[in-house]
Each structure stands twice: as structure tokens, then as C-alpha cells.
């Protein structure tokens, strides 16, 4: 019985590793090239009253698949 449990455990580990290699997750995020800060810094007790510049750069949407082997198939819109 102990041998059967051990063999079954080894089979489960082998199958789960191959399945984990095949899992892919789709991720979507946005990027803008202008590198404009949305928050300012001020001395404690003071407020920032300036506004950011009007141009914040070109905006892109990136869609990629993530897996155990890394990022694959990145698309930029």
C-alpha cells in the first residue's frame, strides 16, 4: 500500500508540473511615455499648488501572457 501511495504521488507531481508549465495568464496594463508625475512633493504642512504639464506623452495599452517561463506574446496598442 505504501508503494502504491508513493507511485501515485510521483504521478500527481509529474502531471501537475506539466500542467503548470502550460498555464498562461493574460495581463493588461497601460503605459505613458511622458513620465509625468500625478502627485507633487511639498514641505510638511504645505500644499502643492502647481499642476502637471498639459502633455503627458503618448499612451499605450500592453497585453501580454504570463507563465512560469516568463512573459510571452506582448502586444502594444
N, CA, C and O atoms as CSV, one atom per row, in Angstrom:
chain,resi,resn,atom,element,x,y,z
A,1,UNK,N,N,0.826,-1.196,0.000
A,1,UNK,CA,C,0.000,0.000,0.000
A,1,UNK,C,C,0.874,1.265,0.000
A,1,UNK,O,O,0.570,2.239,-0.688
A,2,UNK,N,N,1.955,1.233,0.776
A,2,UNK,CA,C,2.840,2.387,0.853
A,2,UNK,C,C,3.480,2.657,-0.509
A,2,UNK,O,O,3.629,3.811,-0.909
A,3,UNK,N,N,3.856,1.595,-1.219
A,3,UNK,CA,C,4.469,1.735,-2.544
A,3,UNK,C,C,3.479,2.358,-3.529
A,3,UNK,O,O,3.855,3.207,-4.338
A,4,UNK,N,N,2.210,1.933,-3.459
A,4,UNK,CA,C,1.187,2.483,-4.349
A,4,UNK,C,C,0.965,3.968,-4.089
A,4,UNK,O,O,0.821,4.746,-5.032
A,5,UNK,N,N,0.937,4.365,-2.828
A,5,UNK,CA,C,0.779,5.787,-2.488
A,5,UNK,C,C,1.948,6.604,-3.014
A,5,UNK,O,O,1.768,7.712,-3.519
A,6,UNK,N,N,3.157,6.040,-2.890
A,6,UNK,CA,C,4.348,6.747,-3.353
A,6,UNK,C,C,4.314,6.899,-4.879
A,6,UNK,O,O,4.617,7.974,-5.397
A,7,UNK,N,N,3.948,5.836,-5.597
A,7,UNK,CA,C,3.858,5.916,-7.058
A,7,UNK,C,C,2.776,6.900,-7.493
A,7,UNK,O,O,2.969,7.665,-8.438
A,8,UNK,N,N,1.644,6.877,-6.805
A,8,UNK,CA,C,0.559,7.804,-7.120
A,8,UNK,C,C,0.999,9.246,-6.893
A,8,UNK,O,O,0.699,10.124,-7.702
A,9,UNK,N,N,1.710,9.492,-5.795
A,9,UNK,CA,C,2.217,10.839,-5.507
A,9,UNK,C,C,3.193,11.315,-6.569
A,9,UNK,O,O,3.179,12.486,-6.947
A,10,UNK,N,N,4.048,10.406,-7.056
A,10,UNK,CA,C,5.001,10.770,-8.105
A,10,UNK,C,C,4.276,11.094,-9.408
A,10,UNK,O,O,4.650,12.029,-10.115
A,11,UNK,N,N,3.235,10.318,-9.722
A,11,UNK,CA,C,2.458,10.589,-10.935
A,11,UNK,C,C,1.746,11.939,-10.833
A,11,UNK,O,O,1.719,12.706,-11.796
A,12,UNK,N,N,1.177,12.221,-9.680
A,12,UNK,CA,C,0.488,13.506,-9.486
A,12,UNK,C,C,1.473,14.661,-9.636
A,12,UNK,O,O,1.151,15.665,-10.272
A,13,UNK,N,N,2.667,14.533,-9.063
A,13,UNK,CA,C,3.676,15.595,-9.184
A,13,UNK,C,C,4.083,15.808,-10.638
A,13,UNK,O,O,4.221,16.947,-11.083
A,14,UNK,N,N,4.275,14.721,-11.377
A,14,UNK,CA,C,4.681,14.829,-12.785
A,14,UNK,C,C,3.591,15.511,-13.608
A,14,UNK,O,O,3.887,16.379,-14.429
A,15,UNK,N,N,2.337,15.127,-13.395
A,15,UNK,CA,C,1.232,15.730,-14.142
A,15,UNK,C,C,1.068,17.195,-13.760
A,15,UNK,O,O,0.847,18.035,-14.632
A,16,UNK,N,N,1.172,17.516,-12.480
A,16,UNK,CA,C,0.982,18.904,-12.056
A,16,UNK,C,C,2.097,19.803,-12.586
A,16,UNK,O,O,1.851,20.969,-12.894
A,17,UNK,N,N,3.313,19.282,-12.697
A,17,UNK,CA,C,4.399,20.100,-13.247
A,17,UNK,C,C,4.175,20.388,-14.722
A,17,UNK,O,O,4.425,21.504,-15.178
A,18,UNK,N,N,3.702,19.387,-15.485
A,18,UNK,CA,C,3.448,19.639,-16.904
A,18,UNK,C,C,2.269,20.590,-17.082
A,18,UNK,O,O,2.280,21.429,-17.982
A,19,UNK,N,N,1.248,20.464,-16.227
A,19,UNK,CA,C,0.118,21.387,-16.312
A,19,UNK,C,C,0.539,22.803,-15.949
A,19,UNK,O,O,0.113,23.762,-16.593
A,20,UNK,N,N,1.370,22.942,-14.924
A,20,UNK,CA,C,1.830,24.271,-14.504
A,20,UNK,C,C,2.639,24.941,-15.611
A,20,UNK,O,O,2.583,26.162,-15.762
A,21,UNK,N,N,3.389,24.161,-16.387
A,21,UNK,CA,C,4.143,24.735,-17.493
A,21,UNK,C,C,3.215,25.259,-18.587
A,21,UNK,O,O,3.576,26.187,-19.311
A,22,UNK,N,N,2.034,24.677,-18.711
A,22,UNK,CA,C,1.100,25.067,-19.763
A,22,UNK,C,C,0.188,26.219,-19.366
A,22,UNK,O,O,-0.422,26.835,-20.240
A,23,UNK,N,N,0.073,26.529,-18.082
A,23,UNK,CA,C,-0.798,27.624,-17.644
A,23,UNK,C,C,-0.268,28.962,-18.121
A,23,UNK,O,O,0.918,29.257,-17.970
A,24,UNK,N,N,-1.138,29.766,-18.693
A,24,UNK,CA,C,-0.806,31.120,-19.112
A,24,UNK,C,C,-1.889,32.051,-18.605
A,24,UNK,O,O,-3.072,31.712,-18.639
A,25,UNK,N,N,-1.494,33.212,-18.140
A,25,UNK,CA,C,-2.425,34.214,-17.638
A,25,UNK,C,C,-2.305,35.456,-18.509
A,25,UNK,O,O,-1.199,35.860,-18.868
A,26,UNK,N,N,-3.427,36.056,-18.846
A,26,UNK,CA,C,-3.433,37.260,-19.682
A,26,UNK,C,C,-3.432,38.481,-18.758
A,26,UNK,O,O,-4.237,38.571,-17.831
A,27,UNK,N,N,-2.516,39.416,-19.024
A,27,UNK,CA,C,-2.408,40.628,-18.224
A,27,UNK,C,C,-2.486,41.836,-19.153
A,27,UNK,O,O,-1.950,41.810,-20.262
A,28,UNK,N,N,-3.144,42.878,-18.705
A,28,UNK,CA,C,-3.293,44.115,-19.469
A,28,UNK,C,C,-2.903,45.276,-18.571
A,28,UNK,O,O,-3.320,45.344,-17.415
A,29,UNK,N,N,-2.100,46.189,-19.107
A,29,UNK,CA,C,-1.725,47.367,-18.332
A,29,UNK,C,C,-1.475,48.530,-19.283
A,29,UNK,O,O,-1.307,48.332,-20.486
A,30,UNK,N,N,-1.453,49.726,-18.747
A,30,UNK,CA,C,-1.250,50.926,-19.544
A,30,UNK,C,C,0.079,51.587,-19.230
A,30,UNK,O,O,0.579,51.510,-18.108
A,31,UNK,N,N,0.639,52.233,-20.233
A,31,UNK,CA,C,1.926,52.919,-20.093
A,31,UNK,C,C,1.816,54.262,-20.811
A,31,UNK,O,O,1.183,54.356,-21.863
A,32,UNK,N,N,2.425,55.287,-20.251
A,32,UNK,CA,C,2.550,56.545,-20.990
A,32,UNK,C,C,4.000,56.981,-20.965
A,32,UNK,O,O,4.696,56.830,-19.960
A,33,UNK,N,N,4.440,57.520,-22.080
A,33,UNK,CA,C,5.851,57.824,-22.284
A,33,UNK,C,C,6.257,59.155,-21.671
A,33,UNK,O,O,7.448,59.402,-21.481
A,34,UNK,N,N,5.300,60.013,-21.358
A,34,UNK,CA,C,5.620,61.346,-20.859
A,34,UNK,C,C,6.274,61.366,-19.489
A,34,UNK,O,O,6.928,62.348,-19.136
A,35,UNK,N,N,6.112,60.298,-18.703
A,35,UNK,CA,C,6.699,60.199,-17.372
A,35,UNK,C,C,6.280,61.375,-16.483
A,35,UNK,O,O,7.081,61.864,-15.685
A,36,UNK,N,N,5.048,61.825,-16.616
A,36,UNK,CA,C,4.541,62.936,-15.823
A,36,UNK,C,C,4.081,62.440,-14.466
A,36,UNK,O,O,3.334,61.464,-14.385
A,37,UNK,N,N,4.512,63.093,-13.408
A,37,UNK,CA,C,4.066,62.728,-12.064
A,37,UNK,C,C,2.646,63.214,-11.847
A,37,UNK,O,O,2.277,64.299,-12.297
A,38,UNK,N,N,1.858,62.418,-11.165
A,38,UNK,CA,C,0.493,62.824,-10.839
A,38,UNK,C,C,0.407,63.427,-9.443
A,38,UNK,O,O,-0.594,64.059,-9.106
A,39,UNK,N,N,1.452,63.240,-8.618
A,39,UNK,CA,C,1.463,63.758,-7.254
A,39,UNK,C,C,2.724,64.591,-7.064
A,39,UNK,O,O,3.786,64.256,-7.590
A,40,UNK,N,N,2.599,65.667,-6.316
A,40,UNK,CA,C,3.743,66.522,-6.046
A,40,UNK,C,C,4.258,66.335,-4.628
A,40,UNK,O,O,3.606,65.707,-3.793
A,41,UNK,N,N,5.426,66.883,-4.371
A,41,UNK,CA,C,6.014,66.821,-3.024
A,41,UNK,C,C,6.132,68.235,-2.482
A,41,UNK,O,O,6.444,69.181,-3.205
A,42,UNK,N,N,5.878,68.345,-1.214
A,42,UNK,CA,C,5.984,69.656,-0.575
A,42,UNK,C,C,6.553,69.477,0.829
A,42,UNK,O,O,6.610,68.369,1.363
A,43,UNK,N,N,6.966,70.586,1.402
A,43,UNK,CA,C,7.459,70.587,2.774
A,43,UNK,C,C,6.292,70.183,3.692
A,43,UNK,O,O,5.152,70.547,3.402
A,44,UNK,N,N,6.531,69.454,4.774
A,44,UNK,CA,C,5.429,69.096,5.673
A,44,UNK,C,C,4.661,70.329,6.136
A,44,UNK,O,O,5.251,71.328,6.546
A,45,UNK,N,N,3.335,70.240,6.064
A,45,UNK,CA,C,2.480,71.346,6.456
A,45,UNK,C,C,2.117,72.284,5.315
A,45,UNK,O,O,1.291,73.179,5.496
A,46,UNK,N,N,2.718,72.099,4.141
A,46,UNK,CA,C,2.437,72.953,2.977
A,46,UNK,C,C,1.752,72.122,1.899
A,46,UNK,O,O,1.876,70.897,1.894
A,47,UNK,N,N,1.034,72.766,0.989
A,47,UNK,CA,C,0.363,72.088,-0.112
A,47,UNK,C,C,1.059,72.393,-1.429
A,47,UNK,O,O,1.665,73.452,-1.595
A,48,UNK,N,N,0.965,71.454,-2.362
A,48,UNK,CA,C,1.461,71.680,-3.713
A,48,UNK,C,C,0.322,72.300,-4.510
A,48,UNK,O,O,-0.763,71.725,-4.593
A,49,UNK,N,N,0.560,73.469,-5.096
A,49,UNK,CA,C,-0.495,74.162,-5.836
A,49,UNK,C,C,-0.240,74.169,-7.333
A,49,UNK,O,O,-1.052,74.711,-8.084
A,50,UNK,N,N,0.840,73.595,-7.785
A,50,UNK,CA,C,1.157,73.546,-9.210
A,50,UNK,C,C,0.376,72.419,-9.886
A,50,UNK,O,O,-0.017,71.449,-9.239
A,51,UNK,N,N,0.159,72.557,-11.174
A,51,UNK,CA,C,-0.494,71.494,-11.935
A,51,UNK,C,C,0.538,70.849,-12.865
A,51,UNK,O,O,1.540,71.477,-13.206
A,52,UNK,N,N,0.300,69.615,-13.270
A,52,UNK,CA,C,1.252,68.966,-14.184
A,52,UNK,C,C,1.159,69.600,-15.566
A,52,UNK,O,O,0.152,70.228,-15.891
A,53,UNK,N,N,2.195,69.445,-16.378
A,53,UNK,CA,C,2.138,69.985,-17.727
A,53,UNK,C,C,0.994,69.353,-18.514
A,53,UNK,O,O,0.565,68.241,-18.207
A,54,UNK,N,N,0.497,70.067,-19.536
A,54,UNK,CA,C,-0.643,69.570,-20.298
A,54,UNK,C,C,-0.362,68.307,-21.090
A,54,UNK,O,O,-1.279,67.514,-21.306
A,55,UNK,N,N,0.880,68.088,-21.535
A,55,UNK,CA,C,1.200,66.924,-22.346
A,55,UNK,C,C,1.794,65.849,-21.459
A,55,UNK,O,O,2.829,66.059,-20.827
A,56,UNK,N,N,1.146,64.703,-21.410
A,56,UNK,CA,C,1.673,63.619,-20.573
A,56,UNK,C,C,2.267,62.506,-21.405
A,56,UNK,O,O,2.568,61.438,-20.874
A,57,UNK,N,N,2.443,62.724,-22.686
A,57,UNK,CA,C,3.072,61.726,-23.542
A,57,UNK,C,C,2.058,60.814,-24.196
A,57,UNK,O,O,0.860,60.877,-23.918
A,58,UNK,N,N,2.560,59.971,-25.065
A,58,UNK,CA,C,1.722,59.015,-25.770
A,58,UNK,C,C,1.319,57.895,-24.833
A,58,UNK,O,O,2.142,57.401,-24.061
A,59,UNK,N,N,0.051,57.488,-24.894
A,59,UNK,CA,C,-0.443,56.415,-24.036
A,59,UNK,C,C,-0.532,55.120,-24.828
A,59,UNK,O,O,-0.985,55.116,-25.973
A,60,UNK,N,N,-0.100,54.023,-24.219
A,60,UNK,CA,C,-0.141,52.706,-24.847
A,60,UNK,C,C,-0.850,51.728,-23.923
A,60,UNK,O,O,-0.800,51.858,-22.700
A,61,UNK,N,N,-1.509,50.751,-24.523
A,61,UNK,CA,C,-2.065,49.631,-23.781
A,61,UNK,C,C,-1.263,48.402,-24.173
A,61,UNK,O,O,-1.085,48.131,-25.360
A,62,UNK,N,N,-0.781,47.660,-23.193
A,62,UNK,CA,C,0.024,46.469,-23.439
A,62,UNK,C,C,-0.732,45.259,-22.916
A,62,UNK,O,O,-1.214,45.254,-21.783
A,63,UNK,N,N,-0.831,44.231,-23.755
A,63,UNK,CA,C,-1.450,42.962,-23.376
A,63,UNK,C,C,-0.389,41.891,-23.556
A,63,UNK,O,O,0.250,41.818,-24.606
A,64,UNK,N,N,-0.195,41.057,-22.537
A,64,UNK,CA,C,0.817,40.006,-22.615
A,64,UNK,C,C,0.340,38.771,-21.861
A,64,UNK,O,O,-0.570,38.843,-21.036
A,65,UNK,N,N,0.965,37.643,-22.158
A,65,UNK,CA,C,0.677,36.417,-21.407
A,65,UNK,C,C,1.819,36.175,-20.438
A,65,UNK,O,O,2.990,36.359,-20.772
A,66,UNK,N,N,1.458,35.757,-19.228
A,66,UNK,CA,C,2.436,35.463,-18.188
A,66,UNK,C,C,2.380,33.984,-17.853
A,66,UNK,O,O,1.300,33.410,-17.720
A,67,UNK,N,N,3.543,33.374,-17.719
A,67,UNK,CA,C,3.616,31.967,-17.351
A,67,UNK,C,C,4.837,31.722,-16.491
A,67,UNK,O,O,5.537,32.664,-16.119
A,68,UNK,N,N,5.096,30.466,-16.173
A,68,UNK,CA,C,6.265,30.136,-15.358
A,68,UNK,C,C,7.569,30.433,-16.083
A,68,UNK,O,O,8.589,30.692,-15.445
A,69,UNK,N,N,7.541,30.396,-17.407
A,69,UNK,CA,C,8.764,30.635,-18.181
A,69,UNK,C,C,9.005,32.121,-18.439
A,69,UNK,O,O,10.060,32.496,-18.951
A,70,UNK,N,N,8.027,32.977,-18.085
A,70,UNK,CA,C,8.199,34.414,-18.251
A,70,UNK,C,C,7.070,35.036,-19.050
A,70,UNK,O,O,5.981,34.474,-19.168
A,71,UNK,N,N,7.360,36.223,-19.601
A,71,UNK,CA,C,6.369,36.964,-20.387
A,71,UNK,C,C,6.475,36.522,-21.841
A,71,UNK,O,O,7.572,36.390,-22.385
A,72,UNK,N,N,5.324,36.296,-22.462
A,72,UNK,CA,C,5.291,35.892,-23.866
A,72,UNK,C,C,4.222,36.677,-24.601
A,72,UNK,O,O,3.273,37.160,-23.984
A,73,UNK,N,N,4.361,36.807,-25.877
A,73,UNK,CA,C,3.393,37.419,-26.793
A,73,UNK,C,C,2.931,38.791,-26.321
A,73,UNK,O,O,1.729,38.990,-26.144
A,74,UNK,N,N,3.833,39.744,-26.109
A,74,UNK,CA,C,3.360,41.088,-25.745
A,74,UNK,C,C,2.806,41.818,-26.964
A,74,UNK,O,O,3.421,41.816,-28.030
A,75,UNK,N,N,1.657,42.434,-26.803
A,75,UNK,CA,C,1.027,43.245,-27.835
A,75,UNK,C,C,0.903,44.660,-27.316
A,75,UNK,O,O,0.521,44.868,-26.164
A,76,UNK,N,N,1.221,45.633,-28.148
A,76,UNK,CA,C,1.104,47.026,-27.745
A,76,UNK,C,C,0.101,47.716,-28.662
A,76,UNK,O,O,0.238,47.669,-29.884
A,77,UNK,N,N,-0.914,48.362,-28.069
A,77,UNK,CA,C,-1.937,49.081,-28.818
A,77,UNK,C,C,-1.805,50.555,-28.569
A,77,UNK,O,O,-2.579,51.344,-29.111
